[in-house]
Amino acid sequence: MSDPTKDPAVIGGLAEALRAWRETLPEQFFALLLSGVAGAWVRAVFLPEMRLVRRLVEALAGVCSAMTLGWLLGAILDGWTDAGTPAYCGAAFAMGEGG
């Protein structure tokens, strides 16, 4: 039996589905998600926690705060500066790092 993960038709179908899903969501969602993950990663690198479970919880908290509080702070910054997506990226990075 062949491996479906190596079938080009399956991989192409998944890539097309992800591309369609990405186009339906707002641009700020991906900016928040990516910036929050980057902020959580920076925190994990510069302030490493010895216990893996606590490190994962901190990373998850950072990403969640970036998606919620980063959106709120990004909207405020965007309203003040009319910067658009960079305002959301900066706010989400700060929230992800603070996580």
DSSP file (Angstrom, degrees, kcal/mol; ACC not computed):
  #  RESIDUE AA STRUCTURE BP1 BP2  ACC     N-H-->O    O-->H-N    N-H-->O    O-->H-N    TCO  KAPPA ALPHA  PHI   PSI    X-CA   Y-CA   Z-CA
    1    1 A M              0   0    0      0, 0.0     2,-0.1     0, 0.0     0, 0.0   0.000 360.0 360.0 360.0 135.5    0.0    0.0    0.0
    2    2 A S        -     0   0    0      1,-0.1     5,-0.0     2,-0.0     3,-0.0  -0.409 360.0-108.6 -81.1 154.9    1.4    3.4   -0.9
    3    3 A D    >   -     0   0    0      1,-0.1     3,-1.4    -2,-0.1     4,-0.3  -0.726  20.8-153.5 -82.9 118.7    2.0    6.2    1.5
    4    4 A P  G >  S+     0   0    0      0, 0.0     3,-0.8     0, 0.0     6,-0.2   0.733  90.9  66.0 -68.3 -19.7   -0.6    9.0    0.9
    5    5 A T  G 3  S+     0   0    0      1,-0.2    -2,-0.0     5,-0.1    -3,-0.0   0.661 102.6  48.0 -75.1 -12.9    1.8   11.6    2.3
    6    6 A K  G <  S+     0   0    0     -3,-1.4    -1,-0.2     4,-0.0     3,-0.0   0.413  84.3 108.2-103.6   0.0    4.1   11.1   -0.6
    7    7 A D    <>  -     0   0    0     -3,-0.8     4,-2.3    -4,-0.3     3,-0.4  -0.675  64.2-146.3 -78.8 122.6    1.4   11.2   -3.3
    8    8 A P  H  > S+     0   0    0      0, 0.0     4,-2.6     0, 0.0     5,-0.2   0.826  97.8  56.0 -59.9 -32.1    1.8   14.5   -5.2
    9    9 A A  H  > S+     0   0    0      2,-0.2     4,-2.0     1,-0.2     5,-0.1   0.901 109.4  45.6 -67.5 -39.0   -2.0   14.7   -5.7
   10   10 A V  H  > S+     0   0    0     -3,-0.4     4,-2.4     2,-0.2    -1,-0.2   0.927 114.7  47.1 -68.4 -45.2   -2.6   14.6   -2.0
   11   11 A I  H  X S+     0   0    0     -4,-2.3     4,-2.5     1,-0.2    -2,-0.2   0.908 113.1  49.1 -64.2 -41.8    0.1   17.1   -1.2
   12   12 A G  H  X S+     0   0    0     -4,-2.6     4,-2.2    -5,-0.2    -1,-0.2   0.883 110.7  51.0 -64.2 -38.1   -1.1   19.4   -3.9
   13   13 A G  H  X S+     0   0    0     -4,-2.0     4,-2.2     2,-0.2    -2,-0.2   0.896 111.0  47.7 -65.8 -40.5   -4.6   19.1   -2.6
   14   14 A L  H  X S+     0   0    0     -4,-2.4     4,-2.6     2,-0.2    -2,-0.2   0.908 111.6  50.2 -66.4 -41.4   -3.5   20.0    0.9
   15   15 A A  H  X S+     0   0    0     -4,-2.5     4,-2.2     1,-0.2    -2,-0.2   0.904 111.7  48.3 -63.3 -40.3   -1.5   22.9   -0.3
   16   16 A E  H  X S+     0   0    0     -4,-2.2     4,-2.3     2,-0.2    -1,-0.2   0.889 111.1  50.6 -66.7 -39.2   -4.5   24.2   -2.3
   17   17 A A  H  X S+     0   0    0     -4,-2.2     4,-2.3     2,-0.2    -2,-0.2   0.910 111.6  47.6 -65.6 -42.1   -6.8   23.8    0.7
   18   18 A L  H  X S+     0   0    0     -4,-2.6     4,-2.5     2,-0.2    -2,-0.2   0.892 111.4  51.1 -65.5 -38.7   -4.4   25.7    3.0
   19   19 A R  H  X S+     0   0    0     -4,-2.2     4,-1.8     2,-0.2    -2,-0.2   0.912 111.8  46.7 -64.3 -42.4   -4.1   28.5    0.4
   20   20 A A  H  X S+     0   0    0     -4,-2.3     4,-0.9     2,-0.2    -2,-0.2   0.888 112.6  50.3 -66.7 -38.6   -7.8   28.8    0.1
   21   21 A W  H >X S+     0   0    0     -4,-2.3     4,-0.8     1,-0.2     3,-0.5   0.903 109.4  51.3 -65.7 -40.6   -8.2   28.8    3.9
   22   22 A R  H >< S+     0   0    0     -4,-2.5     3,-0.6     1,-0.2    -1,-0.2   0.870 106.4  54.4 -64.6 -37.0   -5.5   31.5    4.3
   23   23 A E  H 3< S+     0   0    0     -4,-1.8    -1,-0.2     1,-0.2    -2,-0.2   0.725 104.4  55.3 -71.0 -20.3   -7.3   33.7    1.7
   24   24 A T  H << S+     0   0    0     -4,-0.9    -1,-0.2    -3,-0.5    -2,-0.2   0.694  97.4  74.4 -86.0 -18.0  -10.5   33.6    3.7
   25   25 A L  S << S-     0   0    0     -4,-0.8     5,-0.0    -3,-0.6     0, 0.0  -0.641  92.7 -98.2 -94.5 152.9   -9.0   34.8    6.9
   26   26 A P    >>  -     0   0    0      0, 0.0     4,-0.9     0, 0.0     3,-0.7  -0.277  27.8-119.0 -67.7 155.4   -8.1   38.4    7.5
   27   27 A E  H 3> S+     0   0    0      1,-0.2     4,-1.7     2,-0.2     3,-0.3   0.843 110.4  61.0 -63.1 -35.3   -4.4   39.5    7.1
   28   28 A Q  H 3> S+     0   0    0      1,-0.2     4,-2.9     2,-0.2    -1,-0.2   0.817  94.3  64.0 -65.6 -29.9   -4.1   40.6   10.8
   29   29 A F  H <> S+     0   0    0     -3,-0.7     4,-2.5     1,-0.2    -1,-0.2   0.940 107.2  41.2 -59.1 -47.7   -4.9   37.0   12.0
   30   30 A F  H  X S+     0   0    0     -4,-0.9     4,-2.7    -3,-0.3     5,-0.3   0.847 113.4  53.9 -70.9 -33.2   -1.8   35.6   10.4
   31   31 A A  H  X S+     0   0    0     -4,-1.7     4,-2.3     2,-0.2     5,-0.2   0.924 112.0  45.2 -64.3 -43.2    0.3   38.7   11.5
   32   32 A L  H  X S+     0   0    0     -4,-2.9     4,-2.4     2,-0.2    -2,-0.2   0.926 115.3  47.0 -65.0 -45.2   -0.9   38.1   15.1
   33   33 A L  H  X S+     0   0    0     -4,-2.5     4,-2.2    -5,-0.2    -2,-0.2   0.945 116.1  42.9 -63.8 -49.4   -0.2   34.4   15.0
   34   34 A L  H  X S+     0   0    0     -4,-2.7     4,-2.2     1,-0.2    -1,-0.2   0.909 116.9  46.4 -66.0 -43.0    3.2   34.6   13.4
   35   35 A S  H  X S+     0   0    0     -4,-2.3     4,-2.5    -5,-0.3    -1,-0.2   0.874 111.8  51.8 -68.5 -36.9    4.3   37.5   15.6
   36   36 A G  H  X S+     0   0    0     -4,-2.4     4,-2.4    -5,-0.2    -2,-0.2   0.906 110.6  47.6 -65.2 -41.9    3.0   35.8   18.7
   37   37 A V  H  X S+     0   0    0     -4,-2.2     4,-2.2    -5,-0.2    -2,-0.2   0.910 112.2  50.5 -64.6 -41.7    4.9   32.6   17.9
   38   38 A A  H  X S+     0   0    0     -4,-2.2     4,-2.3     2,-0.2    -2,-0.2   0.909 111.0  48.6 -63.5 -41.8    8.1   34.7   17.2
   39   39 A G  H  X S+     0   0    0     -4,-2.5     4,-2.1     2,-0.2    -2,-0.2   0.902 111.5  49.0 -64.6 -41.3    7.7   36.5   20.5
   40   40 A A  H  X S+     0   0    0     -4,-2.4     4,-2.1     1,-0.2    -1,-0.2   0.873 111.0  51.2 -65.2 -36.2    7.2   33.2   22.4
   41   41 A W  H  X S+     0   0    0     -4,-2.2     4,-2.0     2,-0.2    -2,-0.2   0.913 108.1  51.1 -67.1 -42.6   10.2   31.8   20.7
   42   42 A V  H  X S+     0   0    0     -4,-2.3     4,-2.6     1,-0.2     5,-0.3   0.907 110.4  49.8 -61.3 -41.2   12.4   34.8   21.7
   43   43 A R  H  X S+     0   0    0     -4,-2.1     4,-2.3     1,-0.2    -1,-0.2   0.912 110.1  50.3 -63.8 -41.4   11.3   34.4   25.3
   44   44 A A  H  < S+     0   0    0     -4,-2.1    -1,-0.2     1,-0.2    -2,-0.2   0.835 114.0  45.7 -66.3 -32.4   12.1   30.7   25.2
   45   45 A V  H  < S+     0   0    0     -4,-2.0    -2,-0.2     1,-0.1    -1,-0.2   0.928 121.2  34.0 -76.9 -46.2   15.6   31.4   23.8
   46   46 A F  H  < S+     0   0    0     -4,-2.6    -2,-0.2     1,-0.3    -3,-0.2   0.745 130.0  32.0 -87.4 -23.2   16.6   34.3   26.0
   47   47 A L  S  < S-     0   0    0     -4,-2.3    -1,-0.3    -5,-0.3    -2,-0.1  -0.571  83.9-169.5-128.3  69.8   14.9   33.2   29.2
   48   48 A P        -     0   0    0      0, 0.0     2,-0.4     0, 0.0    -3,-0.1  -0.345  11.4-144.9 -69.1 138.8   15.0   29.4   29.1
   49   49 A E        -     0   0    0     -5,-0.1     6,-0.1     1,-0.1    -2,-0.0  -0.828   7.9-141.0 -99.3 138.4   13.0   27.4   31.6
   50   50 A M  S    S+     0   0    0     -2,-0.4     2,-0.5     4,-0.0    -1,-0.1   0.868  83.7  71.1 -70.4 -36.8   14.4   24.2   32.8
   51   51 A R  S  > S-     0   0    0      1,-0.1     4,-1.9    -3,-0.0     5,-0.1  -0.698  71.1-150.1 -88.3 129.7   11.2   22.2   32.9
   52   52 A L  H  > S+     0   0    0     -2,-0.5     4,-2.5     1,-0.2     5,-0.2   0.878  94.7  54.5 -64.9 -40.4    9.7   21.4   29.5
   53   53 A V  H  > S+     0   0    0      1,-0.2     4,-2.3     2,-0.2    -1,-0.2   0.921 110.1  46.4 -62.9 -43.5    6.1   21.4   30.6
   54   54 A R  H  > S+     0   0    0      1,-0.2     4,-2.5     2,-0.2    -1,-0.2   0.882 110.6  53.6 -66.4 -36.7    6.4   24.9   32.0
   55   55 A R  H  X S+     0   0    0     -4,-1.9     4,-2.1     2,-0.2    -2,-0.2   0.907 110.4  47.0 -62.4 -42.6    8.2   26.1   28.8
   56   56 A L  H  X S+     0   0    0     -4,-2.5     4,-2.5     2,-0.2    -2,-0.2   0.890 111.6  50.6 -67.1 -39.3    5.4   24.8   26.7
   57   57 A V  H  X S+     0   0    0     -4,-2.3     4,-2.6     2,-0.2    -2,-0.2   0.908 110.7  49.3 -65.1 -41.4    2.8   26.4   29.0
   58   58 A E  H  X S+     0   0    0     -4,-2.5     4,-2.3     2,-0.2    -2,-0.2   0.905 111.8  48.8 -64.1 -40.9    4.6   29.7   28.7
   59   59 A A  H  X S+     0   0    0     -4,-2.1     4,-2.3     2,-0.2    -2,-0.2   0.919 112.5  47.7 -64.9 -43.1    4.8   29.5   25.0
   60   60 A L  H  X S+     0   0    0     -4,-2.5     4,-2.5     1,-0.2    -2,-0.2   0.901 112.0  50.0 -64.5 -40.9    1.1   28.7   24.7
   61   61 A A  H  X S+     0   0    0     -4,-2.6     4,-2.6     2,-0.2    -1,-0.2   0.891 109.9  51.8 -64.0 -39.0    0.2   31.5   27.0
   62   62 A G  H  X S+     0   0    0     -4,-2.3     4,-2.0     2,-0.2    -2,-0.2   0.919 111.8  45.1 -63.5 -44.2    2.3   33.9   24.9
   63   63 A V  H  X S+     0   0    0     -4,-2.3     4,-2.1     2,-0.2    -2,-0.2   0.912 114.0  49.5 -67.4 -41.5    0.6   32.9   21.7
   64   64 A C  H  X S+     0   0    0     -4,-2.5     4,-1.7     1,-0.2     5,-0.3   0.911 112.1  47.5 -64.7 -41.2   -2.8   33.1   23.3
   65   65 A S  H  X>S+     0   0    0     -4,-2.6     5,-1.9     1,-0.2     4,-1.1   0.860 110.4  53.4 -68.6 -32.3   -2.1   36.5   24.7
   66   66 A A  H  <5S+     0   0    0     -4,-2.0     5,-0.3     3,-0.2    -1,-0.2   0.888 109.4  48.5 -66.6 -37.2   -0.8   37.6   21.3
   67   67 A M  H  <5S+     0   0    0     -4,-2.1    -2,-0.2     3,-0.2    -1,-0.2   0.816 127.1  23.9 -73.4 -29.6   -4.0   36.5   19.6
   68   68 A T  H  X5S+     0   0    0     -4,-1.7     4,-1.7    -5,-0.2    -3,-0.2   0.887 134.1  28.1-100.1 -63.7   -6.3   38.3   22.1
   69   69 A L  H  X5S+     0   0    0     -4,-1.1     4,-3.0    -5,-0.3     5,-0.3   0.841 119.6  57.3 -71.1 -31.9   -4.4   41.2   23.8
   70   70 A G  H  ><S+     0   0    0     -5,-1.9     4,-2.5     2,-0.2    -1,-0.2   0.876 106.1  50.7 -64.3 -36.2   -2.2   41.7   20.8
   71   71 A W  H  > S+     0   0    0     -5,-0.3     4,-2.2    -6,-0.2    -2,-0.2   0.921 112.8  46.0 -65.2 -43.3   -5.3   42.2   18.6
   72   72 A L  H  X S+     0   0    0     -4,-1.7     4,-1.8     2,-0.2    -2,-0.2   0.946 116.8  42.5 -65.6 -48.8   -6.6   44.7   21.1
   73   73 A L  H  X S+     0   0    0     -4,-3.0     4,-2.8     1,-0.2     5,-0.2   0.878 113.5  53.8 -65.4 -37.8   -3.4   46.6   21.5
   74   74 A G  H  X S+     0   0    0     -4,-2.5     4,-2.7    -5,-0.3    -1,-0.2   0.888 107.2  50.8 -63.0 -39.2   -2.8   46.4   17.7
   75   75 A A  H  X S+     0   0    0     -4,-2.2     4,-1.9     2,-0.2    -1,-0.2   0.886 111.5  48.1 -65.8 -38.0   -6.2   47.9   17.0
   76   76 A I  H  X S+     0   0    0     -4,-1.8     4,-1.9     2,-0.2    -2,-0.2   0.942 114.1  45.6 -66.3 -47.2   -5.4   50.8   19.4
   77   77 A L  H  X S+     0   0    0     -4,-2.8     4,-2.7     1,-0.2     6,-0.3   0.892 112.0  52.0 -63.4 -39.0   -2.0   51.4   17.8
   78   78 A D  H  X S+     0   0    0     -4,-2.7     4,-2.4     1,-0.2    -1,-0.2   0.883 108.8  51.1 -64.4 -37.6   -3.4   51.2   14.3
   79   79 A G  H  < S+     0   0    0     -4,-1.9    -1,-0.2    -5,-0.2    -2,-0.2   0.867 114.9  42.9 -66.3 -36.0   -6.0   53.7   15.3
   80   80 A W  H  < S+     0   0    0     -4,-1.9    -2,-0.2     1,-0.1    -1,-0.2   0.883 132.0  19.3 -75.2 -39.6   -3.4   56.1   16.6
   81   81 A T  H  < S-     0   0    0     -4,-2.7    -3,-0.2    -5,-0.2    -2,-0.2   0.574  85.1-133.7-112.3 -11.8   -0.8   55.7   13.8
   82   82 A D     <  +     0   0    0     -4,-2.4    -4,-0.2    -5,-0.3    -3,-0.1   0.853  59.1 140.6  54.0  37.4   -2.7   54.3   10.8
   83   83 A A        -     0   0    0     -6,-0.3     2,-0.3     1,-0.2    -5,-0.1   0.737  39.1-163.3 -81.5 -24.0    0.2   51.8   10.5
   84   84 A G    >>  +     0   0    0      1,-0.2     4,-1.1   -10,-0.1     3,-1.0  -0.588  63.5   4.4  80.0-135.6   -2.0   48.8    9.6
   85   85 A T  H 3> S+     0   0    0     -2,-0.3     4,-2.4     1,-0.3     3,-0.3   0.833 124.2  62.6 -60.3 -37.9   -0.6   45.4    9.8
   86   86 A P  H 3> S+     0   0    0      0, 0.0     4,-2.5     0, 0.0    -1,-0.3   0.851 100.4  55.4 -58.9 -31.1    2.8   46.4   11.3
   87   87 A A  H <> S+     0   0    0     -3,-1.0     4,-2.0     2,-0.2    -2,-0.2   0.915 109.5  46.0 -64.8 -41.2    1.0   47.8   14.4
   88   88 A Y  H  X S+     0   0    0     -4,-1.1     4,-2.5    -3,-0.3     5,-0.2   0.885 111.8  52.5 -66.8 -38.9   -0.6   44.4   14.9
   89   89 A C  H  X S+     0   0    0     -4,-2.4     4,-2.4     2,-0.2    -2,-0.2   0.931 110.9  46.0 -63.6 -46.2    2.7   42.6   14.4
   90   90 A G  H  X S+     0   0    0     -4,-2.5     4,-2.1     2,-0.2    -1,-0.2   0.912 114.4  47.3 -63.9 -42.9    4.5   44.8   17.0
   91   91 A A  H  X S+     0   0    0     -4,-2.0     4,-2.3    -5,-0.2    -2,-0.2   0.914 113.4  47.8 -66.0 -42.6    1.7   44.4   19.5
   92   92 A A  H  X S+     0   0    0     -4,-2.5     4,-2.8   -22,-0.2     5,-0.2   0.876 110.4  52.2 -67.8 -37.5    1.5   40.6   19.0
   93   93 A F  H  X S+     0   0    0     -4,-2.4     4,-2.4    -5,-0.2     5,-0.2   0.933 110.7  47.8 -63.2 -44.4    5.3   40.2   19.3
   94   94 A A  H  X S+     0   0    0     -4,-2.1     4,-2.0     1,-0.2    -2,-0.2   0.908 115.0  45.3 -63.1 -41.8    5.3   42.1   22.6
   95   95 A M  H  X S+     0   0    0     -4,-2.3     4,-1.6     2,-0.2    -2,-0.2   0.889 113.2  50.1 -69.7 -38.2    2.4   40.1   24.0
   96   96 A G  H  < S+     0   0    0     -4,-2.8    -2,-0.2     2,-0.2    -1,-0.2   0.883 112.8  46.5 -66.2 -38.3    3.9   36.8   22.8
   97   97 A E  H  < S+     0   0    0     -4,-2.4    -1,-0.2     1,-0.2    -2,-0.2   0.852 114.0  47.6 -71.7 -35.2    7.3   37.7   24.4
   98   98 A G  H  <        0   0    0     -4,-2.0    -2,-0.2    -5,-0.2    -1,-0.2   0.763 360.0 360.0 -75.6 -24.8    5.6   38.7   27.6
   99   99 A G     <        0   0    0     -4,-1.6    -1,-0.2    -5,-0.1   -37,-0.1   0.406 360.0 360.0 -13.3 360.0    3.5   35.6   27.6
